[in-house]
Amino acid sequence: DKFTDVSTKTGFQWAADSIDFGADNGIIKGATTYTFAPSQSLTRAQLVTILYRAAGSPSVSGVTNPFKDTKSDYYTNAMLWAYKNSIVTGTSATTFSPDSPVTREQIAAILYRYAGSPSVTGSLSGYSDQAQVSSFAVTAMQWAVGSGIITGVTSGGKTTLSAKGNATRAQVAVMLHRFL
C-alpha cells in the first residue's frame, strides 16, 4: 500500500488496489506523500484533472474559457480540455464550480460523455432510490451501472445509488479503475 490511510486498519482496503492503480499510473495523486484522504469529497476540478491525466494531458491551445468562476490554477488545462471535448458542461453557461464536490451522478455523466455516449444496457430498477437520479443523469447512470462502474452503496440492508451524494476520493478511484 502506498498510503498509510488506505488499509485494513482504516477500513479502506476495498479501495486499495484502485488507489494504487491510479497512483502507479500517475492519474491520481495523494493528498500528501503518504496519505490519500480516501473519505474526503472529490471536487469537480480534481475529477477533470484526473481524466485529463488519463487522456495524456493533450494540448488545449486556442480553447477559450467560458467559465467566469475559474482562475488560472492546476485544473485550468484539464477543465478546458474537458469542455472542448464536451466531457463536462458547467453548472451554468458561465460557471464551472471547480471547488464544488462532485456527485456520483455527475461522475456517471462525465464518464459517459468521456466514453463517447455509448449505448446503454443497464437498469436502475434494483436500487431503492432510483427515482432520485436527476433527469440529466439517468442514461449515464444506467450506463455506469450496466458497465459495472457504479455498483451502489449498501446501508441498512438497502442498496442505493446515492446519486446526489458527494463522491469520496476512494469511491472515485474505484470507479475510475473500473472505467479505465
C-alpha positions as CSV (number, residue, x, y, z in Angstrom):
1,D,0.0,0.0,0.0
2,K,1.3,3.4,-1.0
3,F,-0.7,5.4,1.5
4,T,-0.9,5.0,5.3
5,D,-4.6,5.9,5.4
6,V,-5.7,3.2,2.9
7,S,-5.5,-0.1,4.8
8,T,-7.5,-2.7,6.8
9,K,-7.0,-0.6,9.9
10,T,-8.7,2.5,8.3
11,G,-11.5,0.5,6.6
12,F,-10.5,1.5,3.1
13,Q,-8.8,-1.8,2.0
14,W,-11.7,-2.2,-0.5
15,A,-10.3,0.7,-2.5
16,A,-6.5,0.0,-2.1
17,D,-6.0,-1.7,-5.4
18,S,-7.8,1.0,-7.3
19,I,-6.0,3.8,-5.5
20,D,-2.6,2.1,-6.1
21,F,-3.5,1.7,-9.8
22,G,-4.3,5.4,-10.1
23,A,-1.2,6.4,-8.3
24,D,1.1,3.9,-10.1
25,N,-0.1,5.3,-13.5
26,G,0.2,9.0,-12.5
27,I,-3.6,9.5,-12.8
28,I,-4.5,10.2,-9.2
29,K,-2.3,11.7,-6.5
30,G,-2.3,11.5,-2.8
31,A,-3.3,14.4,-0.5
32,T,0.3,14.2,0.8
33,T,3.2,11.9,0.0
34,Y,2.0,9.3,2.4
35,T,-1.8,9.9,2.7
36,F,-4.6,9.7,0.3
37,A,-7.5,11.2,2.2
38,P,-9.9,8.5,1.0
39,S,-13.0,9.8,2.8
40,Q,-12.7,13.4,1.5
41,S,-15.1,14.5,-1.2
42,L,-13.5,14.9,-4.7
43,T,-14.1,18.3,-6.4
44,R,-15.1,18.9,-10.0
45,A,-11.7,20.4,-10.6
46,Q,-9.9,17.3,-9.3
47,L,-12.1,15.0,-11.4
48,V,-11.4,16.7,-14.7
49,T,-7.7,16.8,-13.7
50,I,-7.6,13.1,-13.2
51,L,-9.4,12.4,-16.5
52,Y,-7.0,14.9,-18.3
53,R,-4.0,12.9,-17.0
54,A,-5.6,9.7,-18.1
55,A,-6.0,11.1,-21.6
56,G,-2.3,12.0,-21.7
57,S,-2.7,15.7,-20.9
58,P,-3.3,16.9,-24.5
59,S,-2.8,20.5,-25.7
60,V,-5.6,23.0,-25.1
61,S,-4.1,25.9,-27.1
62,G,-6.7,28.1,-28.6
63,V,-9.6,27.0,-26.3
64,T,-11.5,29.9,-24.8
65,N,-12.6,29.6,-21.2
66,P,-16.4,30.3,-20.9
67,F,-16.4,30.0,-17.1
68,K,-16.2,33.2,-15.1
69,D,-15.7,31.5,-11.7
70,T,-12.4,29.9,-12.6
71,K,-8.9,31.2,-12.3
72,S,-5.6,30.1,-13.7
73,D,-4.8,27.1,-11.4
74,Y,-3.7,23.4,-11.5
75,Y,-7.0,22.4,-13.2
76,T,-7.2,25.0,-15.9
77,N,-5.9,22.9,-18.8
78,A,-7.9,19.9,-17.7
79,M,-11.1,22.0,-17.5
80,L,-10.5,23.5,-20.9
81,W,-9.8,20.1,-22.4
82,A,-12.9,18.5,-20.9
83,Y,-15.0,21.5,-22.0
84,K,-13.6,21.4,-25.6
85,N,-14.3,17.7,-25.9
86,S,-17.9,18.0,-24.4
87,I,-16.9,15.9,-21.5
88,V,-18.1,18.5,-19.0
89,T,-20.6,21.2,-19.0
90,G,-20.7,23.9,-16.5
91,T,-23.0,24.2,-13.6
92,S,-24.4,27.0,-15.7
93,A,-23.4,28.6,-19.0
94,T,-20.7,30.7,-17.3
95,T,-19.8,28.8,-14.1
96,F,-17.8,25.6,-13.6
97,S,-17.9,25.4,-9.8
98,P,-14.3,24.0,-9.6
99,D,-14.3,23.6,-5.8
100,S,-17.7,22.0,-5.5
101,P,-17.8,18.4,-4.6
102,V,-18.6,16.1,-7.5
103,T,-21.7,13.9,-7.0
104,R,-22.0,10.3,-8.1
105,E,-24.4,11.2,-10.8
106,Q,-22.1,13.9,-12.1
107,I,-19.3,11.4,-12.3
108,A,-21.5,9.0,-14.3
109,A,-22.5,11.8,-16.7
110,I,-18.9,12.9,-17.2
111,L,-17.6,9.4,-17.7
112,Y,-20.4,8.6,-20.1
113,R,-19.5,11.6,-22.2
114,Y,-15.8,10.8,-21.9
115,A,-16.6,7.3,-23.3
116,G,-18.4,8.9,-26.3
117,S,-22.0,8.4,-25.0
118,P,-22.1,4.6,-25.8
119,S,-25.3,2.5,-26.0
120,V,-26.9,1.7,-22.6
121,T,-27.8,-1.7,-21.3
122,G,-28.0,-1.1,-17.5
123,S,-31.1,-0.7,-15.4
124,L,-31.7,1.3,-12.2
125,S,-34.6,-0.9,-11.1
126,G,-32.7,-2.7,-8.4
127,Y,-31.9,0.5,-6.4
128,S,-34.4,1.8,-3.9
129,D,-33.5,5.4,-4.7
130,Q,-33.6,5.2,-8.5
131,A,-36.3,8.0,-8.7
132,Q,-33.9,10.4,-7.1
133,V,-31.5,10.4,-10.1
134,S,-31.6,13.8,-11.8
135,S,-33.1,13.7,-15.4
136,F,-29.7,14.7,-16.9
137,A,-28.0,11.7,-15.4
138,V,-30.5,8.8,-15.9
139,T,-29.0,7.5,-19.1
140,A,-25.4,7.9,-17.8
141,M,-26.3,6.2,-14.5
142,Q,-27.9,3.3,-16.4
143,W,-24.7,3.0,-18.5
144,A,-22.4,3.2,-15.4
145,V,-24.5,0.5,-13.6
146,G,-24.6,-1.7,-16.7
147,S,-20.9,-1.3,-17.2
148,G,-20.1,-2.1,-13.6
149,I,-18.6,1.3,-12.9
150,I,-21.1,2.1,-10.3
151,T,-22.4,-0.7,-8.1
152,G,-24.3,1.3,-5.5
153,V,-23.8,1.6,-1.8
154,T,-25.4,-0.5,0.9
155,S,-26.7,0.8,4.2
156,G,-29.3,-0.6,6.5
157,G,-29.9,-3.5,4.1
158,K,-30.8,-1.3,1.2
159,T,-28.7,-0.9,-1.9
160,T,-28.8,2.7,-3.2
161,L,-27.2,4.7,-6.0
162,S,-26.8,7.7,-3.7
163,A,-26.8,9.7,-7.0
164,K,-26.7,13.1,-5.4
165,G,-24.2,12.1,-2.7
166,N,-20.8,13.6,-2.9
167,A,-18.3,11.0,-4.1
168,T,-15.3,10.3,-1.9
169,R,-11.8,10.1,-3.2
170,A,-11.8,6.3,-2.6
171,Q,-15.1,5.9,-4.5
172,V,-13.8,7.8,-7.4
173,A,-10.6,5.8,-7.5
174,V,-12.6,2.6,-7.7
175,M,-15.0,4.0,-10.3
176,L,-12.1,5.2,-12.5
177,H,-10.2,1.9,-12.1
178,R,-13.3,0.0,-13.3
179,F,-13.8,2.5,-16.1
180,L,-10.2,2.5,-17.3
